[in-house]
């Protein structure tokens, strides 16, 4: 048995959770400002901006399963996943700063190419950390409620990080005054340092064990084969991943649209900060409550309830079509309360899925599951931003350069509202279909913990 049955030490829970300062920051800032930076500072068209962001994320989808298998191999050879996590944590701040360091005077096409290359490097560094980070809970404890506790506090820190970066990022962006390019660069440098620091703290939780017999040399395609095999043989993994990807698409769409809602619908620079405060403050408070509910009714039922609540709140925001105003912060707060459950509970269910697979196929494959999971999560978030750019292009959104302000057509304003409300609500409701098929319950996980398969 590789996972300790004892209660997780508070220090382990804390240090693992601090890793979400990094994951929350990198997930939030690019999703929030990168498309807006491309369209409204660099003059890149909305559709081209979507292609730039999506192409970089497609690379993540390609490379994540390979990183997962490499992480499993490193665990077998060295006894820990720590080295890979450190490499990603150290490299990411430099690549992230470079993403927002486009030289002045470049034409839009060259600016888009610069952002693509730099963001590709940043996304790769993030995956090198994130894939083994996602794999750790299955190896830190085999207790059903212990995993919920571990991931609940991770989501508390994740929520604080989203608030910190989502509200603080735009404030840092104003540090350049009228020079928007300088403001973005200052934001990227400060955020990059914080992201890397949080990741480095989390690397200390990666267990150190005795190396097993060195596995035979692997071909490049073997990493993908291992990930696909995990997806093919595990029905619980397929169901959980499908629900999580659909919800990632919804949240990615809302995240990318928040800047547009603040600037073009609510017409206030401060509205973006208020939106994030309204979203995340309830999430910080409610994450432990979702953990308590999961202990009473099961993680899968709690996840479904959180999803329905989020969909209702998102659909209510369609009222901005007729009456934009401060009232929107109330349904956003309700969505934030639900968001805490939508993040913590599926993440707590993933190690259950991994341990269930290990019962039949042996331990040591958590990295492969984590690679496919991270690829799916990345794809969902990236395609959310892409879907927004498609809506903007179809509704006639007009891009601009620097601080130039243009009046958007009514159709573009309506497109922004729909992309922020009805489309995400529909995607989250659709995610309930695979979630309803998810088969694991507490008894199954407890049985898996009682019958351990040696490596």
N, C-alpha and C positions, 0 to 999 in steps of 0.2 A: 504494500500500500504506500503510495507516494505522497498523498495529501494528509496532513496531520488532522487527527480527530479532535485535538484539544481546541479550546476557544482561542480565536485569533487574538494576539496581543494588541493592545490599543495603539502602540507605536506602529505596528505593521499596517493597521487600518488607516492611521493618519497619513503615513508616508505614501501608501498606495493612492489614497484620495488626492494628495497634493499633485500627483501626476496629472490630474485633470485640470490643473491650472494651465498646463501645456496643451492638452488635447482640446480643452474648451476654448482657449485662445486661438489656436490654429483653425479650429472648426468655425469659429465665429467671425473673426475679422475678414478673412478672404471672402466668405459667403456674404458678409454684410457690405463690404466696400469695394471689392475688386471689380465687379462689373460696373459699378458707378464710377470708379476711378478711370476705367477704360473709356466709358461713353462720355462722361462729363468733365474729364480733365485732359485726357489724351486724344479725344475726338474720334475714337474708334466706333464704328457703327454698332448698333445693339446686337445684330446677328453675328457680326465678326467677334464681338466681345464674348458672346456665348460660345462660339467655336473655340476661342483661345482657352477659356476656363475649362470647357468640357474636354478638350484634347489633352490637357494636362492631367485631368482626373481619370480619363480613360487609361492613361499610362499607369496610374495607381491600381486600377482594376486588373491590369495585366500583370503587374509586378508583385502585388500583395500575396497571392498564393505561393509564389516562388519564395518570397521572404519568409512566409510561414513555415515552409518545409526546411529552409536554411536554419531557421530558429530552432526547430525540432532537432536538426542535426547537431547544432551547436550545443544543445542541452545534452545530447547523448555523448558528445566528444569531450566537453569541458565540465558538464554538470550544472550549467547555469545559462540563462538567456541574457545575462546582464550586459555582455560586451556589445551585442547588437543594439540594445537600448541606448547605451552610452554614445555610440557613434551617431545615431539619429539625433539625440539631444544636443550634441555639440555642433553638428552641421546645420541644423535647422535655422538658428538665428541669422547666420550669414546669408543663406539663400533667401530668407524671408525679407531681410532688409534690401537685398538686391532687387526683389520683385517691385518695390516701390521707389527705385532709384533710376528711373528712366531719364537719360540725359535730355536737357532742354533742346528744343528745336527739331527733334526727330519727327518725320512724317508719321501719320497714324499707323500705316502698315508696319514700319520699323518699330514703333513703340509697342504694337501688339506682339511682334515677334520677340522683343526683349522680355516683356512680361511673361510670355509663354515659356521661354527657356528658364528664366529664374524661378517661376512658380513650379515648373516641372521638377527642378532640383529641390525646392522646398517640400513639395509633396512627397518626393522619394525619401527624403530625410525623415519626414513625419511617419511614413509607413515603416521605416526601419525601427523606429521606436514603438509605434502603436501596435503593430501586429503581435510582438511578444508581450507587450503590456496587456493586451486583451486576453492572452492565453494564461496569464498568471493566476487568476482566481481559482481555476480548476485545480491548480497545484498548491495553492495556499491553504485550502480547507475543503473537506468533503461534506461539510454539514449544510443541510438545506437552508436553515435560517441563518447560519453563519455567512453564507454567500449573499443572502439578502442584506445583512448588516454591512458587509464589506462594500457592496455596490451601492447601497443607499447613501453611505457617507461619501462615496466617490461622486455621486450625483449632487449631493449638497455642495461640495467643492466645485464641481462642474458648473452648477448654477451660479455660484458666486463668480466664477471665472467668466462666464458668459456675460454677467452683469458688468464686471470690471472692464472687459474688453469691448463689449457692445456699447456701453455708455461712455467709458473712458477713451476708447479709440477715436470717436468723432471729436472729443474735446482736445485730444492731442493733435488731431489733424488741423485744428485751428491755430496751432502754435506758429505756423508759418504766415499768419495774417492773410494778406491778399495773395501770397504765393502758395497756391494749393499744392504744388509739387513738393515744396519743402515741408509743408505740413504732413503730407502722406509719408515722407521719408522719416521724419521725426517719430511719427506714430509707429512705423515699422521697426525702427531700431529699438525703441523702448519695449514694444510688445515682444519682439524677438528675444530679448534678454530674459524677460519674465517667462516666456514659453519654455526656453531652454532650461532655466533654473528649476521650474516645476518638474520637468521631465527627469532631470538629473536626480532629484530627490527620490522619485519613484523607482529609479533603477536599483536603489538599495534594498528593495523588498524582494527582488528576484532571488529565489532560494539557491543556495550553493550545495550541490550534492556530489556524490562520487560519480565520475564518468562511467558510462557503461562501455561495453565493447564497441570500438569504433565501427560505424556502419560502413558498408562498401561504398566506393565512389558512385556518385549520382550524376545522371545526365540532367541538362537544363530542363527538359520536359518532365522529369520525374516530380519536380515540385508541383507542377500543375496537375499531374496525374493523381498525386496524393490528395490535393484539395478537392478535385472532382470526385474522387472515390468517397471522401467523407460526405460530400453533398449527396451523392447517389445512394449511399447505403443508409443514411440517417433521415428518416422521415421527420422526426422532431426538429432536426436542424433545418430542413427545407421549409417547414411550416413557419418556424420562428423567423428565419431569415427573410422569407417573403413578406411577412408582416412588417418587419423592421425596415426593409428597403422601401416599401411603399410609404411608410411614415417618414423615412428620411427624405424621400422625394417631396413630401408635403412640407416638412420643416425647412428644407433647403429652399423651396419656393418662397415661403414666407420670410425667411432670413434675407434672401436676396432682394425681396420686394420692400423690406422695411424702410430702407433709405428713400425709395421712391415715394412710399406712402407719406413719410414725414415731409419731404421736400415738395412734392407735387400735389398731394391730396390735402394734407393738413397745413401745408405751407408754413412750416416752422422748423428752423434748424434745431431747436430744443426738443422738438417732438420725438426725434429718434431716441434721445436719452430717456425721455419719459416712457416711450414704448418699451424699452428694455427694462426699466425699473418696474413697470407694471407687469411685465412677463416674468421676470426672474425673482423678484422679491417673494411672491407666493410660492415659487418652486423651491426656494431655500427652506421655507417653513413647512411645506407639505411633503417633501421627500421622506422624512422619517415617518410621517403618517401613512404613506403608501406602504412602507415597510411593515408597519403594524397591521395594516389591512391584509397584506399578503400572508402574514403568519396566521390570520384567522380564516381567510377564504381561499388561499392559494394564489400563487404568483400570476397564473394565467387568467384568473377571474379579475384580479386587480388590474392587470394590464388591459383587459377588454373594457373595464369601467372607465379607466383613464382615457382610453381612445375615444369612447363615445362622448365623454365630457369635452374633450378637445375639439372634436368635430362640431359639436353644437356651438361652442364659443367662436370657432372660426367662421362658421356660417353666419352668425349674428353680425360679423363685421361687414357684411355686404351692405348694411345700412349706410355706409359711407358714400354709396352711390347717390344718395339723396340728401344726407345731412351729415357731412363730415364735422367732427368736433370732439371735444374732450371726453364725451361719453364712451369713445372707443376704448379707453383705458380699462373700463370695467370688464368687457369680454376678454380683453387681452390678459387681464389678471386671472380670469377663470381658466383661460388656455394655459397660463403659466402653472397654475396648480395642477392641471392635468399633465402637463409636460414632464413634471417631476416623476410621475408614475410611468409615463411612456419611455423614459430613459432608464430609470433604475431597475424596473421589473424585467424587461427583456434581457438586460445585461446580467441580471442575477439568474435568469433562466439558461443563459448560454453555458456556464460551467456545469449545470445539471445535464444538458445535452451532451457535453463532452464526456462526463463521467459515465453516462448511460452507454455511450459508444465504447468507452474503455472496458466496460464489463464484458463485452463480446470480442473486442479487437485489441485490447491491451492499451497501456498508458503510453505517453510520449508523443501523442499526435495533436496536442492542444494548439500548437503553432499552426498546423494546417487548417484547423477549424478557424483560428483567429485570422489567418490570412484571407480565407474566403469571406468571413464575416466583415472584415475591414474593407475588402474590395466591394462588397455589396453596399455597405454603409456609405462609402465614398461615392459609388455610382449614384446612389439615391440622392445624396446632397448635391452632387455636381449636376445631375440631370434636372434637379429642381431649379437651379440657376439658369440652365439652358431653356427650360420650359418658360421661365419668365422672359428671357430674351426673345423667344418666339412670339409670345403674347405681345411684347412691346413692338416687335417688328410688324406684326399683323395689324396692330391698332394705330400705327403711324407715329410712334415715338420719335422725337427729333433729338439727335445727339448734339453736343456742344463742346467747345474747347475752352479750357481754363475756367475763369470765373464768369464767362458769358452765360446769361440766363435767357432762355427762349420760352415762349408760351406754347404749352403742349395742347394738341387738339383734344376735344372732349372724349373722343374714342380712346385715346391713349390713357387718359385719366381713369376711364371706366375699366380698361384692361388691367391697370395697376390694382384697382380695388378687387376685381374678380380673382386675379392671381394671388391676392393676399387673403382671400376669404373662401369663396365657393370651391375653387379648385383644390386647395388643401383639405377642406372638409370632406370632399368627395373621395380623395385619395385615402384619408384615414379611415373612412367608413369601409372602403374596399379592403383595407388591411384586415378587417375583422373576419373576412372569409377564410384566409389561411390560418388565422389564429384560432378559429373555431375547430379546426382539424388537429391542433396541437395535442398530442396524446399523453405527455408526461404529467404525473401528479406527484404529490409529496411521497406517497407510498412507493412509487417507482424509484424515486431518488434515494430514499432511505434504504431500499433493497440494494441499490447499486453501491452504496457506502458500506453495506454489510458484507458484500461479496467483492473483494478487490482482486483484480487480475494483475499479476506481476508483470513487469516489463519483459 
